[in-house]
Amino acid sequence: MANCSNKIWIFWSSELEVEVIEDNIQYVHLKIASPLCAQKIMLTAVYAACKIPARRQLWTGLESMSDTQLPWIVMGDFNTISRQSEQVNKWAAMEDFNDCLLNCKLEDAGFLGSTFSWTNARRSKKVG
């Protein structure tokens, strides 16, 4: 399925039951059931707007789902940072994003791999 902006694509196994709860330009809320598990989960896939004012609509949408009684996974590209250490060259506004994470009781699951998902065609130099 593709969301209404055609920027978020989600694929799943035919064994899963997937219900679209909300399809928004910046996110898709899904309820997922599996025959292997009695517990349903909520999944929100995000592709945030680049401009801060437009992202505020995303934060509101996430906060509206935060009272779900189901386990909730939120993933995607938020086009912002939550810590200054995530920025390479300059400070970026983080307050709205961090407020949303706090209000939704969401925690960063961390990551494995390169610190940044982009390289701008730069290659790292070996030291030594």
MOPAC internal coordinates of N, CA, C and O (Angstrom, degrees):
PM7 1SCF
backbone

  N    0.0000 0     0.00 0     0.00 0    0    0    0
  C    1.4502 1     0.00 0     0.00 0    1    0    0
  C    1.5114 1   109.25 1     0.00 0    2    1    0
  O    1.2310 1   120.36 1   -30.82 1    3    2    1
  N    1.2928 1   116.92 1   149.18 1    3    2    1
  C    1.4588 1   123.36 1   173.67 1    5    3    2
  C    1.5192 1   107.41 1  -118.68 1    6    5    3
  O    1.2310 1   120.89 1   -35.82 1    7    6    5
  N    1.3280 1   115.90 1   144.18 1    7    6    5
  C    1.4633 1   118.02 1   179.88 1    9    7    6
  C    1.5208 1   110.30 1   -76.03 1   10    9    7
  O    1.2310 1   120.64 1    -1.24 1   11   10    9
  N    1.3360 1   116.39 1   178.76 1   11   10    9
  C    1.4603 1   121.77 1  -173.80 1   13   11   10
  C    1.5244 1   113.23 1   -62.83 1   14   13   11
  O    1.2310 1   119.54 1   156.06 1   15   14   13
  N    1.3367 1   118.48 1   -23.94 1   15   14   13
  C    1.4629 1   120.51 1   177.51 1   17   15   14
  C    1.5250 1   111.53 1   -92.99 1   18   17   15
  O    1.2310 1   120.65 1   175.01 1   19   18   17
  N    1.3321 1   116.36 1    -4.99 1   19   18   17
  C    1.4612 1   123.46 1  -178.96 1   21   19   18
  C    1.5333 1   111.99 1    62.61 1   22   21   19
  O    1.2310 1   120.34 1  -156.05 1   23   22   21
  N    1.3328 1   116.95 1    23.95 1   23   22   21
  C    1.4680 1   121.64 1   179.25 1   25   23   22
  C    1.5222 1   112.01 1  -105.02 1   26   25   23
  O    1.2310 1   120.10 1   165.04 1   27   26   25
  N    1.3182 1   117.42 1   -14.96 1   27   26   25
  C    1.4674 1   121.82 1   177.88 1   29   27   26
  C    1.5208 1   107.22 1  -118.34 1   30   29   27
  O    1.2310 1   121.20 1   -58.91 1   31   30   29
  N    1.3074 1   115.31 1   121.09 1   31   30   29
  C    1.4625 1   121.28 1   176.79 1   33   31   30
  C    1.5148 1   108.32 1  -116.37 1   34   33   31
  O    1.2310 1   120.78 1   -45.13 1   35   34   33
  N    1.3169 1   116.11 1   134.87 1   35   34   33
  C    1.4539 1   121.17 1  -179.51 1   37   35   34
  C    1.5248 1   108.49 1  -129.87 1   38   37   35
  O    1.2310 1   121.24 1   -49.13 1   39   38   37
  N    1.3214 1   115.23 1   130.87 1   39   38   37
  C    1.4592 1   122.53 1   178.11 1   41   39   38
  C    1.5194 1   108.35 1  -119.51 1   42   41   39
  O    1.2310 1   120.34 1   -35.22 1   43   42   41
  N    1.3327 1   116.96 1   144.78 1   43   42   41
  C    1.4543 1   120.35 1   178.04 1   45   43   42
  C    1.5164 1   110.50 1  -149.07 1   46   45   43
  O    1.2310 1   121.85 1   -18.24 1   47   46   45
  N    1.2918 1   114.06 1   161.76 1   47   46   45
  C    1.4593 1   121.82 1   178.09 1   49   47   46
  C    1.5287 1   109.47 1   -69.50 1   50   49   47
  O    1.2310 1   120.66 1   -34.47 1   51   50   49
  N    1.3233 1   116.35 1   145.53 1   51   50   49
  C    1.4641 1   120.57 1  -179.88 1   53   51   50
  C    1.5275 1   112.08 1   -65.49 1   54   53   51
  O    1.2310 1   119.82 1   166.36 1   55   54   53
  N    1.3204 1   117.95 1   -13.64 1   55   54   53
  C    1.4645 1   121.77 1   177.73 1   57   55   54
  C    1.5251 1   112.38 1   -73.61 1   58   57   55
  O    1.2310 1   120.37 1   160.12 1   59   58   57
  N    1.3193 1   116.90 1   -19.88 1   59   58   57
  C    1.4610 1   120.93 1  -179.16 1   61   59   58
  C    1.5179 1   110.97 1   -86.84 1   62   61   59
  O    1.2310 1   121.57 1   -32.60 1   63   62   61
  N    1.3184 1   114.61 1   147.40 1   63   62   61
  C    1.4630 1   120.84 1   170.31 1   65   63   62
  C    1.5189 1   106.72 1  -101.27 1   66   65   63
  O    1.2310 1   120.68 1   -60.52 1   67   66   65
  N    1.3245 1   116.30 1   119.48 1   67   66   65
  C    1.4598 1   120.83 1  -176.60 1   69   67   66
  C    1.5237 1   108.69 1  -121.28 1   70   69   67
  O    1.2310 1   121.38 1   -54.25 1   71   70   69
  N    1.3266 1   114.97 1   125.75 1   71   70   69
  C    1.4634 1   121.75 1   178.04 1   73   71   70
  C    1.5232 1   108.39 1  -116.24 1   74   73   71
  O    1.2310 1   120.49 1   -54.65 1   75   74   73
  N    1.3328 1   116.67 1   125.35 1   75   74   73
  C    1.4634 1   120.88 1   176.36 1   77   75   74
  C    1.5260 1   107.62 1   -79.53 1   78   77   75
  O    1.2310 1   121.14 1   -62.58 1   79   78   77
  N    1.3231 1   115.43 1   117.42 1   79   78   77
  C    1.4660 1   121.34 1   179.32 1   81   79   78
  C    1.5238 1   110.38 1   -87.10 1   82   81   79
  O    1.2310 1   120.69 1   137.74 1   83   82   81
  N    1.3389 1   116.28 1   -42.26 1   83   82   81
  C    1.4698 1   121.02 1   178.30 1   85   83   82
  C    1.5167 1   109.42 1  -153.17 1   86   85   83
  O    1.2310 1   121.22 1   -48.12 1   87   86   85
  N    1.3161 1   115.27 1   131.88 1   87   86   85
  C    1.4608 1   122.84 1   177.97 1   89   87   86
  C    1.5193 1   107.17 1  -114.54 1   90   89   87
  O    1.2310 1   120.93 1   -67.42 1   91   90   89
  N    1.3262 1   115.82 1   112.58 1   91   90   89
  C    1.4553 1   122.36 1  -175.37 1   93   91   90
  C    1.5235 1   108.70 1  -124.06 1   94   93   91
  O    1.2310 1   120.08 1   -18.21 1   95   94   93
  N    1.3040 1   117.45 1   161.79 1   95   94   93
  C    1.4650 1   121.62 1   179.47 1   97   95   94
  C    1.5271 1   111.40 1   -57.64 1   98   97   95
  O    1.2310 1   119.77 1   144.87 1   99   98   97
  N    1.3490 1   118.04 1   -35.13 1   99   98   97
  C    1.4634 1   121.47 1  -175.18 1  101   99   98
  C    1.5330 1   114.50 1  -105.53 1  102  101   99
  O    1.2310 1   119.79 1   172.24 1  103  102  101
  N    1.3241 1   118.00 1    -7.76 1  103  102  101
  C    1.4644 1   119.41 1  -178.10 1  105  103  102
  C    1.5204 1   110.75 1  -159.47 1  106  105  103
  O    1.2310 1   121.80 1   -16.46 1  107  106  105
  N    1.3282 1   114.16 1   163.54 1  107  106  105
  C    1.4593 1   122.15 1   172.19 1  109  107  106
  C    1.5236 1   107.16 1  -133.83 1  110  109  107
  O    1.2310 1   120.71 1   -54.28 1  111  110  109
  N    1.3352 1   116.26 1   125.72 1  111  110  109
  C    1.4651 1   121.89 1   174.91 1  113  111  110
  C    1.5248 1   107.82 1   -97.68 1  114  113  111
  O    1.2310 1   120.53 1   -52.24 1  115  114  113
  N    1.3266 1   116.59 1   127.76 1  115  114  113
  C    1.4610 1   121.93 1  -179.76 1  117  115  114
  C    1.5205 1   110.33 1  -126.63 1  118  117  115
  O    1.2310 1   120.79 1   -33.93 1  119  118  117
  N    1.3338 1   116.09 1   146.07 1  119  118  117
  C    1.4616 1   121.87 1   169.02 1  121  119  118
  C    1.5219 1   106.01 1  -108.41 1  122  121  119
  O    1.2310 1   120.61 1   -52.37 1  123  122  121
  N    1.3300 1   116.45 1   127.63 1  123  122  121
  C    1.4615 1   121.38 1  -173.24 1  125  123  122
  C    1.5220 1   109.95 1  -122.03 1  126  125  123
  O    1.2310 1   121.60 1   -47.56 1  127  126  125
  N    1.3337 1   114.54 1   132.44 1  127  126  125
  C    1.4644 1   121.59 1   175.33 1  129  127  126
  C    1.5199 1   108.47 1  -123.16 1  130  129  127
  O    1.2310 1   121.05 1   -36.90 1  131  130  129
  N    1.3213 1   115.59 1   143.10 1  131  130  129
  C    1.4605 1   121.88 1   179.10 1  133  131  130
  C    1.5248 1   109.06 1  -126.21 1  134  133  131
  O    1.2310 1   120.06 1   -38.79 1  135  134  133
  N    1.3285 1   117.50 1   141.21 1  135  134  133
  C    1.4652 1   118.97 1   175.96 1  137  135  134
  C    1.5315 1   112.06 1   -66.99 1  138  137  135
  O    1.2310 1   120.26 1   164.59 1  139  138  137
  N    1.3263 1   117.10 1   -15.41 1  139  138  137
  C    1.4620 1   121.58 1  -179.38 1  141  139  138
  C    1.5250 1   113.47 1   -85.37 1  142  141  139
  O    1.2310 1   121.06 1   168.62 1  143  142  141
  N    1.3316 1   115.58 1   -11.38 1  143  142  141
  C    1.4627 1   119.54 1  -174.62 1  145  143  142
  C    1.5230 1   109.29 1  -140.54 1  146  145  143
  O    1.2310 1   120.52 1   -45.70 1  147  146  145
  N    1.3160 1   116.61 1   134.30 1  147  146  145
  C    1.4628 1   120.61 1   179.70 1  149  147  146
  C    1.5269 1   111.90 1   -72.87 1  150  149  147
  O    1.2310 1   120.24 1   154.93 1  151  150  149
  N    1.3235 1   117.15 1   -25.07 1  151  150  149
  C    1.4654 1   122.81 1  -175.95 1  153  151  150
  C    1.5264 1   111.31 1   -85.98 1  154  153  151
  O    1.2310 1   120.12 1   -54.03 1  155  154  153
  N    1.3148 1   117.38 1   125.97 1  155  154  153
  C    1.4630 1   121.59 1   171.09 1  157  155  154
  C    1.5176 1   107.79 1   -80.03 1  158  157  155
  O    1.2310 1   120.60 1   -20.93 1  159  158  157
  N    1.3430 1   116.46 1   159.07 1  159  158  157
  C    1.4621 1   120.96 1   175.26 1  161  159  158
  C    1.5187 1   109.46 1  -131.84 1  162  161  159
  O    1.2310 1   121.27 1   -20.37 1  163  162  161
  N    1.3050 1   115.17 1   159.63 1  163  162  161
  C    1.4611 1   121.88 1   171.45 1  165  163  162
  C    1.5235 1   106.82 1  -103.14 1  166  165  163
  O    1.2310 1   120.68 1   -40.64 1  167  166  165
  N    1.3139 1   116.31 1   139.36 1  167  166  165
  C    1.4605 1   122.22 1   175.71 1  169  167  166
  C    1.5144 1   107.68 1  -130.05 1  170  169  167
  O    1.2310 1   120.57 1   -49.88 1  171  170  169
  N    1.3152 1   116.52 1   130.12 1  171  170  169
  C    1.4555 1   121.07 1   174.36 1  173  171  170
  C    1.5154 1   107.80 1  -119.13 1  174  173  171
  O    1.2310 1   121.04 1   -58.72 1  175  174  173
  N    1.3240 1   115.62 1   121.28 1  175  174  173
  C    1.4583 1   122.49 1   176.11 1  177  175  174
  C    1.5232 1   107.86 1  -101.00 1  178  177  175
  O    1.2310 1   120.65 1   -48.23 1  179  178  177
  N    1.3423 1   116.36 1   131.77 1  179  178  177
  C    1.4655 1   121.98 1  -171.88 1  181  179  178
  C    1.5214 1   111.23 1  -121.84 1  182  181  179
  O    1.2310 1   120.85 1   -42.35 1  183  182  181
  N    1.3247 1   115.97 1   137.65 1  183  182  181
  C    1.4613 1   122.90 1   164.64 1  185  183  182
  C    1.5208 1   105.06 1  -137.06 1  186  185  183
  O    1.2310 1   121.05 1   -86.74 1  187  186  185
  N    1.3285 1   115.59 1    93.26 1  187  186  185
  C    1.4594 1   122.09 1  -170.72 1  189  187  186
  C    1.5241 1   112.66 1   -74.44 1  190  189  187
  O    1.2310 1   121.84 1   -28.02 1  191  190  189
  N    1.3162 1   114.09 1   151.98 1  191  190  189
  C    1.4638 1   121.44 1   174.27 1  193  191  190
  C    1.5252 1   109.41 1   -65.07 1  194  193  191
  O    1.2310 1   120.83 1   -24.58 1  195  194  193
  N    1.3092 1   116.02 1   155.42 1  195  194  193
  C    1.4704 1   120.98 1  -179.84 1  197  195  194
  C    1.5266 1   112.10 1   -78.03 1  198  197  195
  O    1.2310 1   119.86 1   150.06 1  199  198  197
  N    1.3079 1   117.87 1   -29.94 1  199  198  197
  C    1.4653 1   122.26 1  -176.03 1  201  199  198
  C    1.5255 1   110.97 1   -88.87 1  202  201  199
  O    1.2310 1   121.02 1   -42.84 1  203  202  201
  N    1.3194 1   115.65 1   137.16 1  203  202  201
  C    1.4672 1   122.34 1  -177.07 1  205  203  202
  C    1.5264 1   112.64 1   -56.33 1  206  205  203
  O    1.2310 1   118.16 1   132.16 1  207  206  205
  N    1.3385 1   121.11 1   -47.84 1  207  206  205
  C    1.4727 1   119.39 1  -178.86 1  209  207  206
  C    1.5367 1   112.52 1   -59.78 1  210  209  207
  O    1.2310 1   119.80 1   141.88 1  211  210  209
  N    1.3016 1   118.00 1   -38.12 1  211  210  209
  C    1.4677 1   120.61 1   179.32 1  213  211  210
  C    1.5228 1   111.31 1   -69.60 1  214  213  211
  O    1.2310 1   120.17 1   145.44 1  215  214  213
  N    1.3347 1   117.28 1   -34.56 1  215  214  213
  C    1.4665 1   120.07 1   178.77 1  217  215  214
  C    1.5151 1   111.90 1   -65.42 1  218  217  215
  O    1.2310 1   119.78 1   154.64 1  219  218  217
  N    1.3125 1   118.02 1   -25.36 1  219  218  217
  C    1.4706 1   120.10 1   179.27 1  221  219  218
  C    1.5270 1   110.94 1   -60.78 1  222  221  219
  O    1.2310 1   119.94 1   149.66 1  223  222  221
  N    1.3315 1   117.72 1   -30.34 1  223  222  221
  C    1.4689 1   121.22 1   175.49 1  225  223  222
  C    1.5296 1   110.05 1   -66.01 1  226  225  223
  O    1.2310 1   120.53 1   144.87 1  227  226  225
  N    1.3314 1   116.60 1   -35.13 1  227  226  225
  C    1.4625 1   121.11 1   176.21 1  229  227  226
  C    1.5201 1   110.19 1   -64.41 1  230  229  227
  O    1.2310 1   120.09 1   133.06 1  231  230  229
  N    1.3304 1   117.43 1   -46.94 1  231  230  229
  C    1.4652 1   120.16 1  -179.04 1  233  231  230
  C    1.5247 1   110.37 1   -59.28 1  234  233  231
  O    1.2310 1   120.32 1   138.71 1  235  234  233
  N    1.3296 1   116.99 1   -41.29 1  235  234  233
  C    1.4620 1   120.90 1   178.19 1  237  235  234
  C    1.5243 1   110.85 1   -63.02 1  238  237  235
  O    1.2310 1   120.46 1   137.78 1  239  238  237
  N    1.3360 1   116.73 1   -42.22 1  239  238  237
  C    1.4608 1   120.75 1   178.56 1  241  239  238
  C    1.5159 1   112.74 1   -63.40 1  242  241  239
  O    1.2310 1   120.41 1   139.48 1  243  242  241
  N    1.3293 1   116.82 1   -40.52 1  243  242  241
  C    1.4598 1   120.35 1   177.51 1  245  243  242
  C    1.5303 1   110.55 1   -65.96 1  246  245  243
  O    1.2310 1   120.96 1   135.50 1  247  246  245
  N    1.3233 1   115.76 1   -44.50 1  247  246  245
  C    1.4570 1   119.42 1  -179.19 1  249  247  246
  C    1.5274 1   111.33 1   -62.58 1  250  249  247
  O    1.2310 1   119.92 1   147.97 1  251  250  249
  N    1.3323 1   117.75 1   -32.03 1  251  250  249
  C    1.4695 1   120.15 1   179.32 1  253  251  250
  C    1.5271 1   111.68 1   -68.00 1  254  253  251
  O    1.2310 1   119.69 1   156.72 1  255  254  253
  N    1.3261 1   118.20 1   -23.28 1  255  254  253
  C    1.4619 1   121.73 1   179.11 1  257  255  254
  C    1.5234 1   112.61 1   -94.28 1  258  257  255
  O    1.2310 1   119.76 1   170.72 1  259  258  257
  N    1.3116 1   118.06 1    -9.28 1  259  258  257
  C    1.4657 1   120.88 1  -170.09 1  261  259  258
  C    1.5196 1   114.18 1   -68.17 1  262  261  259
  O    1.2310 1   119.62 1   167.56 1  263  262  261
  N    1.3140 1   118.32 1   -12.44 1  263  262  261
  C    1.4646 1   119.37 1   179.47 1  265  263  262
  C    1.5295 1   112.32 1   -89.71 1  266  265  263
  O    1.2310 1   120.17 1  -169.29 1  267  266  265
  N    1.3260 1   117.28 1    10.71 1  267  266  265
  C    1.4557 1   120.38 1   178.27 1  269  267  266
  C    1.5265 1   110.56 1   -59.34 1  270  269  267
  O    1.2310 1   120.74 1   -35.45 1  271  270  269
  N    1.3065 1   116.19 1   144.55 1  271  270  269
  C    1.4616 1   121.47 1   178.55 1  273  271  270
  C    1.5337 1   111.16 1   -90.97 1  274  273  271
  O    1.2310 1   120.50 1   176.98 1  275  274  273
  N    1.3182 1   116.64 1    -3.02 1  275  274  273
  C    1.4610 1   121.88 1  -179.35 1  277  275  274
  C    1.5259 1   110.26 1   -94.30 1  278  277  275
  O    1.2310 1   119.74 1   -23.84 1  279  278  277
  N    1.3289 1   118.10 1   156.16 1  279  278  277
  C    1.4666 1   119.56 1   170.22 1  281  279  278
  C    1.5303 1   108.28 1   -56.95 1  282  281  279
  O    1.2310 1   121.03 1   -39.01 1  283  282  281
  N    1.3409 1   115.64 1   140.99 1  283  282  281
  C    1.4700 1   120.06 1  -172.20 1  285  283  282
  C    1.5097 1   109.54 1  -131.28 1  286  285  283
  O    1.2310 1   120.82 1   -53.22 1  287  286  285
  N    1.3121 1   116.04 1   126.78 1  287  286  285
  C    1.4586 1   122.57 1   175.10 1  289  287  286
  C    1.5261 1   107.57 1  -113.84 1  290  289  287
  O    1.2310 1   120.68 1   -50.65 1  291  290  289
  N    1.3295 1   116.30 1   129.35 1  291  290  289
  C    1.4604 1   122.07 1   176.93 1  293  291  290
  C    1.5148 1   106.50 1  -120.59 1  294  293  291
  O    1.2310 1   120.61 1   -53.99 1  295  294  293
  N    1.3321 1   116.44 1   126.01 1  295  294  293
  C    1.4593 1   119.24 1  -177.32 1  297  295  294
  C    1.5169 1   110.56 1  -146.94 1  298  297  295
  O    1.2310 1   121.22 1   -22.49 1  299  298  297
  N    1.3264 1   115.27 1   157.51 1  299  298  297
  C    1.4522 1   119.50 1   176.60 1  301  299  298
  C    1.5133 1   112.76 1   140.30 1  302  301  299
  O    1.2310 1   121.33 1    22.80 1  303  302  301
  N    1.3122 1   115.07 1  -157.20 1  303  302  301
  C    1.4581 1   123.30 1  -177.99 1  305  303  302
  C    1.5251 1   108.11 1  -106.62 1  306  305  303
  O    1.2310 1   120.82 1   -70.05 1  307  306  305
  N    1.3339 1   116.04 1   109.95 1  307  306  305
  C    1.4588 1   121.37 1  -176.92 1  309  307  306
  C    1.5274 1   112.44 1   -90.63 1  310  309  307
  O    1.2310 1   119.76 1   173.12 1  311  310  309
  N    1.3148 1   118.05 1    -6.88 1  311  310  309
  C    1.4608 1   123.44 1   179.77 1  313  311  310
  C    1.5240 1   113.53 1    51.38 1  314  313  311
  O    1.2310 1   121.19 1  -146.42 1  315  314  313
  N    1.3154 1   115.32 1    33.58 1  315  314  313
  C    1.4570 1   121.46 1   175.41 1  317  315  314
  C    1.5192 1   107.53 1  -158.15 1  318  317  315
  O    1.2310 1   120.92 1    -1.69 1  319  318  317
  N    1.2987 1   115.86 1   178.31 1  319  318  317
  C    1.4660 1   120.88 1  -179.21 1  321  319  318
  C    1.5165 1   109.06 1  -123.97 1  322  321  319
  O    1.2310 1   121.00 1   -18.62 1  323  322  321
  N    1.3249 1   115.69 1   161.38 1  323  322  321
  C    1.4626 1   119.76 1   176.73 1  325  323  322
  C    1.5194 1   112.01 1  -110.59 1  326  325  323
  O    1.2310 1   120.62 1   166.49 1  327  326  325
  N    1.3285 1   116.41 1   -13.51 1  327  326  325
  C    1.4749 1   120.91 1   179.49 1  329  327  326
  C    1.5168 1   109.41 1  -137.60 1  330  329  327
  O    1.2310 1   120.71 1   -35.32 1  331  330  329
  N    1.3148 1   116.25 1   144.68 1  331  330  329
  C    1.4559 1   121.05 1   179.98 1  333  331  330
  C    1.5261 1   111.08 1   -59.12 1  334  333  331
  O    1.2310 1   119.82 1   149.11 1  335  334  333
  N    1.3341 1   117.94 1   -30.89 1  335  334  333
  C    1.4595 1   121.36 1  -178.50 1  337  335  334
  C    1.5313 1   112.85 1   -65.11 1  338  337  335
  O    1.2310 1   119.83 1   165.30 1  339  338  337
  N    1.3328 1   117.93 1   -14.70 1  339  338  337
  C    1.4609 1   121.81 1   179.31 1  341  339  338
  C    1.5289 1   112.13 1   -82.71 1  342  341  339
  O    1.2310 1   120.10 1   169.98 1  343  342  341
  N    1.3090 1   117.41 1   -10.02 1  343  342  341
  C    1.4639 1   121.89 1  -177.30 1  345  343  342
  C    1.5224 1   109.10 1   -99.70 1  346  345  343
  O    1.2310 1   120.11 1   -42.21 1  347  346  345
  N    1.3097 1   117.40 1   137.79 1  347  346  345
  C    1.4561 1   121.45 1  -177.28 1  349  347  346
  C    1.5193 1   111.76 1   -83.90 1  350  349  347
  O    1.2310 1   119.75 1   123.36 1  351  350  349
  N    1.3062 1   118.09 1   -56.64 1  351  350  349
  C    1.4623 1   120.23 1  -169.17 1  353  351  350
  C    1.5192 1   115.42 1  -109.39 1  354  353  351
  O    1.2310 1   119.46 1   152.29 1  355  354  353
  N    1.3135 1   118.63 1   -27.71 1  355  354  353
  C    1.4589 1   118.19 1  -175.31 1  357  355  354
  C    1.5134 1   110.95 1  -145.84 1  358  357  355
  O    1.2310 1   121.26 1   -21.61 1  359  358  357
  N    1.2997 1   115.20 1   158.39 1  359  358  357
  C    1.4546 1   123.84 1   178.29 1  361  359  358
  C    1.5208 1   108.88 1   -72.93 1  362  361  359
  O    1.2310 1   119.70 1   -42.01 1  363  362  361
  N    1.3062 1   118.18 1   137.99 1  363  362  361
  C    1.4691 1   122.41 1   177.03 1  365  363  362
  C    1.5276 1   108.84 1  -122.41 1  366  365  363
  O    1.2310 1   120.43 1   -26.26 1  367  366  365
  N    1.3372 1   116.79 1   153.74 1  367  366  365
  C    1.4630 1   120.93 1   178.62 1  369  367  366
  C    1.5257 1   109.38 1   -65.93 1  370  369  367
  O    1.2310 1   120.70 1   -54.79 1  371  370  369
  N    1.3240 1   116.27 1   125.21 1  371  370  369
  C    1.4628 1   121.59 1  -176.65 1  373  371  370
  C    1.5276 1   112.55 1  -121.12 1  374  373  371
  O    1.2310 1   120.07 1   167.25 1  375  374  373
  N    1.3043 1   117.48 1   -12.75 1  375  374  373
  C    1.4545 1   121.11 1  -170.09 1  377  375  374
  C    1.5265 1   113.61 1   -58.24 1  378  377  375
  O    1.2310 1   119.71 1   133.82 1  379  378  377
  N    1.3383 1   118.15 1   -46.18 1  379  378  377
  C    1.4634 1   120.61 1  -179.07 1  381  379  378
  C    1.5254 1   111.25 1   -60.95 1  382  381  379
  O    1.2310 1   120.51 1   135.64 1  383  382  381
  N    1.3330 1   116.64 1   -44.36 1  383  382  381
  C    1.4636 1   121.65 1  -179.35 1  385  383  382
  C    1.5215 1   110.85 1   -63.53 1  386  385  383
  O    1.2310 1   120.50 1   131.82 1  387  386  385
  N    1.3261 1   116.64 1   -48.18 1  387  386  385
  C    1.4646 1   119.96 1   180.00 1  389  387  386
  C    1.5243 1   111.92 1   -64.60 1  390  389  387
  O    1.2310 1   119.87 1   143.72 1  391  390  389
  N    1.3325 1   117.84 1   -36.28 1  391  390  389
  C    1.4664 1   120.59 1   175.47 1  393  391  390
  C    1.5240 1   110.34 1   -62.32 1  394  393  391
  O    1.2310 1   120.57 1   137.31 1  395  394  393
  N    1.3202 1   116.51 1   -42.69 1  395  394  393
  C    1.4666 1   120.85 1   178.93 1  397  395  394
  C    1.5215 1   110.68 1   -62.39 1  398  397  395
  O    1.2310 1   120.01 1   132.81 1  399  398  397
  N    1.3369 1   117.58 1   -47.19 1  399  398  397
  C    1.4666 1   120.75 1   178.48 1  401  399  398
  C    1.5258 1   110.84 1   -57.56 1  402  401  399
  O    1.2310 1   120.73 1   136.76 1  403  402  401
  N    1.3210 1   116.20 1   -43.24 1  403  402  401
  C    1.4650 1   121.22 1   179.98 1  405  403  402
  C    1.5289 1   110.69 1   -66.06 1  406  405  403
  O    1.2310 1   120.00 1   132.25 1  407  406  405
  N    1.3286 1   117.60 1   -47.75 1  407  406  405
  C    1.4606 1   121.98 1  -178.60 1  409  407  406
  C    1.5265 1   112.18 1   -62.63 1  410  409  407
  O    1.2310 1   120.63 1   147.05 1  411  410  409
  N    1.3317 1   116.41 1   -32.95 1  411  410  409
  C    1.4732 1   121.24 1  -179.33 1  413  411  410
  C    1.5227 1   112.72 1   -88.97 1  414  413  411
  O    1.2310 1   120.57 1   176.41 1  415  414  413
  N    1.3345 1   116.51 1    -3.59 1  415  414  413
  C    1.4751 1   122.30 1  -177.27 1  417  415  414
  C    1.5281 1   110.92 1    57.60 1  418  417  415
  O    1.2310 1   120.68 1  -139.10 1  419  418  417
  N    1.3365 1   116.31 1    40.90 1  419  418  417
  C    1.4604 1   122.00 1   178.90 1  421  419  418
  C    1.5207 1   109.88 1   -96.98 1  422  421  419
  O    1.2310 1   120.86 1   -34.00 1  423  422  421
  N    1.3293 1   115.96 1   146.00 1  423  422  421
  C    1.4602 1   121.72 1   178.25 1  425  423  422
  C    1.5189 1   109.04 1  -122.48 1  426  425  423
  O    1.2310 1   120.66 1   -35.34 1  427  426  425
  N    1.3111 1   116.34 1   144.66 1  427  426  425
  C    1.4539 1   122.16 1   176.27 1  429  427  426
  C    1.5247 1   108.26 1   -70.91 1  430  429  427
  O    1.2310 1   120.54 1   -55.34 1  431  430  429
  N    1.3268 1   116.57 1   124.66 1  431  430  429
  C    1.4664 1   121.08 1  -179.30 1  433  431  430
  C    1.5168 1   112.05 1   -80.93 1  434  433  431
  O    1.2310 1   119.98 1   174.22 1  435  434  433
  N    1.3256 1   117.64 1    -5.78 1  435  434  433
  C    1.4529 1   120.99 1  -178.31 1  437  435  434
  C    1.5198 1   111.23 1    80.91 1  438  437  435
  O    1.2310 1   120.70 1     8.71 1  439  438  437
  N    1.3191 1   116.27 1  -171.29 1  439  438  437
  C    1.4611 1   120.34 1  -176.95 1  441  439  438
  C    1.5113 1   109.62 1  -157.94 1  442  441  439
  O    1.2310 1   121.70 1   -14.77 1  443  442  441
  N    1.3122 1   114.36 1   165.23 1  443  442  441
  C    1.4557 1   122.55 1   171.80 1  445  443  442
  C    1.5161 1   106.97 1  -121.45 1  446  445  443
  O    1.2310 1   119.93 1   -36.24 1  447  446  445
  N    1.3123 1   117.74 1   143.76 1  447  446  445
  C    1.4563 1   121.01 1   176.67 1  449  447  446
  C    1.5042 1   112.84 1   111.09 1  450  449  447
  O    1.2310 1   121.52 1    20.89 1  451  450  449
  N    1.3216 1   114.70 1  -159.11 1  451  450  449
  C    1.4582 1   122.34 1  -176.93 1  453  451  450
  C    1.5244 1   110.73 1   -61.83 1  454  453  451
  O    1.2310 1   120.66 1   -36.84 1  455  454  453
  N    1.3118 1   116.35 1   143.16 1  455  454  453
  C    1.4582 1   121.11 1   179.33 1  457  455  454
  C    1.5228 1   111.67 1   -60.65 1  458  457  455
  O    1.2310 1   120.49 1   142.47 1  459  458  457
  N    1.3275 1   116.66 1   -37.53 1  459  458  457
  C    1.4570 1   120.74 1  -178.62 1  461  459  458
  C    1.5183 1   109.75 1  -118.78 1  462  461  459
  O    1.2310 1   120.78 1   -35.00 1  463  462  461
  N    1.3355 1   116.12 1   145.00 1  463  462  461
  C    1.4673 1   120.71 1  -178.77 1  465  463  462
  C    1.5238 1   111.80 1   -86.60 1  466  465  463
  O    1.2310 1   120.26 1   178.29 1  467  466  465
  N    1.3259 1   117.11 1    -1.71 1  467  466  465
  C    1.4596 1   121.22 1  -179.08 1  469  467  466
  C    1.5193 1   109.03 1  -123.34 1  470  469  467
  O    1.2310 1   120.79 1   -21.11 1  471  470  469
  N    1.3153 1   116.10 1   158.89 1  471  470  469
  C    1.4658 1   119.83 1   178.90 1  473  471  470
  C    1.5201 1   112.01 1  -130.41 1  474  473  471
  O    1.2310 1   119.72 1   163.21 1  475  474  473
  N    1.3170 1   118.13 1   -16.79 1  475  474  473
  C    1.4682 1   121.81 1  -175.44 1  477  475  474
  C    1.5273 1   110.81 1    53.82 1  478  477  475
  O    1.2310 1   121.01 1  -145.55 1  479  478  477
  N    1.3288 1   115.68 1    34.45 1  479  478  477
  C    1.4691 1   123.45 1   178.47 1  481  479  478
  C    1.5244 1   112.95 1    63.28 1  482  481  479
  O    1.2310 1   119.97 1  -162.70 1  483  482  481
  N    1.3326 1   117.67 1    17.30 1  483  482  481
  C    1.4584 1   121.03 1   176.77 1  485  483  482
  C    1.5307 1   108.70 1   -89.12 1  486  485  483
  O    1.2310 1   120.81 1   -35.10 1  487  486  485
  N    1.2777 1   116.06 1   144.90 1  487  486  485
  C    1.4651 1   121.17 1   176.10 1  489  487  486
  C    1.5220 1   108.02 1  -111.13 1  490  489  487
  O    1.2310 1   121.30 1   -39.91 1  491  490  489
  N    1.3240 1   115.11 1   140.09 1  491  490  489
  C    1.4554 1   117.82 1   177.16 1  493  491  490
  C    1.5285 1   109.66 1   -75.28 1  494  493  491
  O    1.2310 1   121.35 1   -33.45 1  495  494  493
  N    1.3119 1   115.02 1   146.55 1  495  494  493
  C    1.4560 1   120.26 1   179.22 1  497  495  494
  C    1.5150 1   109.51 1   -96.96 1  498  497  495
  O    1.2310 1   120.58 1   -39.50 1  499  498  497
  N    1.3089 1   116.50 1   140.50 1  499  498  497
  C    1.4551 1   119.74 1   176.59 1  501  499  498
  C    1.5143 1   109.40 1   -76.04 1  502  501  499
  O    1.2310 1   121.38 1   -39.60 1  503  502  501
  N    1.2974 1   114.96 1   140.40 1  503  502  501
  C    1.4647 1   120.38 1   178.01 1  505  503  502
  C    1.5068 1   107.84 1   -99.09 1  506  505  503
  O    1.2310 1   121.40 1   -47.56 1  507  506  505
  N    1.3540 1   114.93 1   132.44 1  507  506  505
  C    1.4635 1   119.43 1   175.74 1  509  507  506
  C    1.4231 1   115.70 1    96.52 1  510  509  507
  O    1.2310 1   120.10 1   180.00 1  511  510  509

